[in-house]
Amino acid sequence: MATEHFLRQASRMFRVITSYPDLTDPNYDRYVNYLNESGLVKGKDWDVQQIGDNWHREDHCWYFQSPEVQMQFKIYTGGNIV
């Protein structure tokens, strides 16, 4: 769950939406590992929040401090820039 600090700043953050057409996204852990291995710190450089209420898909909004990291993550995941 995204930290309160990140949610308060969300309008100034750079965001990527990832979606998976099932109950649980098997790529979620891989995405988190990618960010951690890139030297980024959760709660400081990035955060994530599950969004939507559709039982047949899992959507996440990923928040970033920089547009460069946002673009790299978008390319890595195939997600959509918001």
Secondary structure, 3 states (H helix, E strand, C coil): CCCHHHHHCHHHCEEEEEEECCCCCCCHHHHHHHHHHCCCCECCCEEEEEECCCCCCEEEEEEECCHHHHHHHHHHHCCEEC
